[in-house]
Amino acid sequence: DLRSIKPVQNKLNGPVDLQELAEALQFISPDIERNLWRNNVWAIHHATNGSEEGYKAAKNWSQRGQKWDRKAFDRIWHDAAKDRGRTVGIGTVYRLAQENGWNRPWFDDPLLSVEDARAQLQASIDNAFTQESGVTVIDATPGLGKTHGTIRAIGKKVQQNPEFLAHFFVPEHVLGFEIANTFRRLAPHVKVAIIEGRNPNNCKRHDLVNELHKHKLSVTQYLCGEGQTIQCPHAKTCPYLAQRNDAADANVLVMSHAKLSTPPTVEGDGRPDLIVIDENPLQEFIRISKPIRLDQIPTELQPIIQAGDMEALRDFDFGNHLETMDAEHRKPAIYPSAEDDVIRRALANASERNPAYILLLALKSDVEAGMPTIRSTSRFEKPTDEGTLVAWRTHSHKVPKRLDGVPVLILDGTAQELVYRELLGPSCRIVKIRAKTQQTVIQIRDKSFSRSQLKKNPSQDLAREIISQLPDPIVFASKQDAPLLEALGVDYATEGRLRGRNEWAGRGLSVQLGRMEPKEYDISLAAKAIFFRAATPVIEGFTTQKRIYRMKNGVRSSVSVRVAKDPRVQAYLETIREAGLTQNMHRTRPLNQPTTHILLTNVPVEAEVDFVLKVSDLQSLVKIPRLFERHGTVPTSRRQLIDHIGLGWRDCSRLALYFKHYKENWGGGAPFLKIFRGTCTAHKNSDMAGFKAVTFQTEQFTTPLEALTVRDSLDEVRADLVKLYKCP
């Protein structure tokens, strides 16, 4: 009898969660080495005390494999009952699943108090400062103080050593100026210099800079003439070059992420004592080329790459073809002192390098690395009006040379361990710190809130209706939704430039309209670039799969969603998508005060959700106060109840018949509708003498929220809504 099976205390977190176990097993191939397969079966047996449920979980997982043997499985299961392998715990399963890309929901991590979390965070930062080299990644709850803690630690270092030098990289210069201001406030003795790239404000030849970038030519060599006798005519008064003097006197140089992958210029060649990278820098590590057509590839290489023949590729003469392409590439004769028009004419006459040059370098690196198959290049097909375009794209990653031999501290609240360890090596130290927040998250799930549907008028009308009823929200959305939000006159911010910003701290209510939906092809290509030297190649494709989502109260639900077939692709996808949503949820800084965040999405997200509602639930909550304002009472006809409150036809019919019976027996007058959680009661607007209460269940108003009561007073209705949303 399954009801008699008691949960077994395992060595991790109490009773085994069979749903979580089933999800973890989806990430482990049952065709792994036999000893590992056996240990997994034993671990499941011991964790579930050999129960029928555990047997089914282990069997369902094992029989997915090509090596499935029912007799062998039963023998291993029976051996576990004899206390064999008793030392194998359920952690074996979870650890193997995590190595293959499974991520337990972040709220499964222990949640610390804000005080304890900040103390642990500061200790982790201080420890990173003691390292002589290597990378430390701190993945902490947004708003906990990663940046502030690092600035304080740098301030202490500068007090001990006035010559201390740190390079501080941020996603964009807007955050760079915030960092500089924070240093002035928390560590005023630290000298900070902001190093900007060439732009119209600091370079009088900025249009030529863009032209040289298109030709992949060094701006420093061809335009500035730095280190040469002949220099740019504006060199002596150039604001860009003047930054060199600021850098020479500074303890901290603040630069954008883009500088990570470029050689040092005005910041100098000096080796810093510490490198700090604020926010996710992965885009600066990934290298993906534009499509290279088949006709651009050397004739001898075309059949080899089409067949993916690695043996033939090893015999290919890369050196001769690369030399030929180098000879065909004519670099322009440019002198930095020349007039701008002369330089433009020289660039116009220059020949561009054959795009296949990059392809040959990538294939050559595969051969030199001893890869069994082509890893750094993928076939690309795109339908066009003239037919299908067949091309190839290279994809790889490169860790910036700046990080060599220097202690590096990465402050990334969206870190995926699988991704960082592949890029930076197994020695990369990853610290996770999770703190309790004061945020209530309400998710409204509906297909209308997908990116594609939000382009259509009905979905926009629905979003407009909901957002217009919310009190002073800050809305996070995509650029395509900007016209809608501008018309509503609400405060909003578009995705892509939200990380690390504090300007919405203290706001009581925030809304996420839709979610980021990166193209599956782009995600797969980026994952191939990250894992192009992994032991096994990345598997392409996405599939529909049941995924388990858990709310804050522990309730779990299984929903069909699109997931990548390869867990490594899924890990990168969640770095971009789910982690981005989590960042947006924390823009109001719920660590410091109670806030409410409403998620308007088409599918569940990996976030800590308090309540899940349907659109009809939310419409009911926001429409009832409007009905009081318009009519003074709630409409009671069947059609009005359907249109305005959202009850089903059957319930509205019962209500309408009851009201009719009520009026016939107790006289005229419009009754009021009093709504409680799960129960509706009608009563006459008079003294309560002789009142008979008639109640019936209406599931449409049964929600996991606190009971919402609609009373005769509009002020009381508003008070209930304030209590419901826990915000002004």
Secondary structure, DSSP 8 states (H G I E B T S, - for coil): -GGG----EETTTEE--HHHHHHHHTTS-TTS-HHHHHHHHHHHHHHTTT-HHHHHHHHHHHTTSTT--HHHHHHHHHHHHTTTTTT--THHHHHHHHHTT----GGGS--B-HHHHHHHHHHHHHHHHT-SS-EEEEEE-TTS-HHHHHHHHHHHHHHH-TT--EEEEESSHHHHHHHHHHHHHH-TTS-EEE---S-TTT-TTHHHHHHHHHTT--HIIIII-TTSSS--TTGGG-HHHHHHHHHHH-SEEEEEGGGGGS---TT-S---SEEEEES--GGGTEEE---EEGGGS-TTTHHHHHHT-HHHHHTS-HHHHHHHHHHH-------TTS-HHHHHHHHHH-----THHHHHHHHHHHHHTT-SS--SEEEEEEEETTEEEEEEEEEEE---GGGTTS-EEEE-TT--HHHHHHHH-TT-EEEEE-B---EEEEEEE-GGGSTTGGGSHHHHHHHHHHHHTSSS-EEEE-GGGHHHHHHHT-EEEETTS-TT--TTTT-SEEEEES-----HHHHHHHHHHHTTTSSS-----EEEEEEEEE-TTS-EEEEEEEEESSHHHHHHHHHHTHHHHHHHHTTT-TTTS-EEEEEEESS--SS--SEEE-HHHHHHHHHHHHHHHHHSS---SHHHIIIII---HHHHHHHHHHHHHHHHHH-SS--EEEEETTEEEEE-SS--TT----EEE-GGG--SS------S-HHHHHHHHHHHHT--
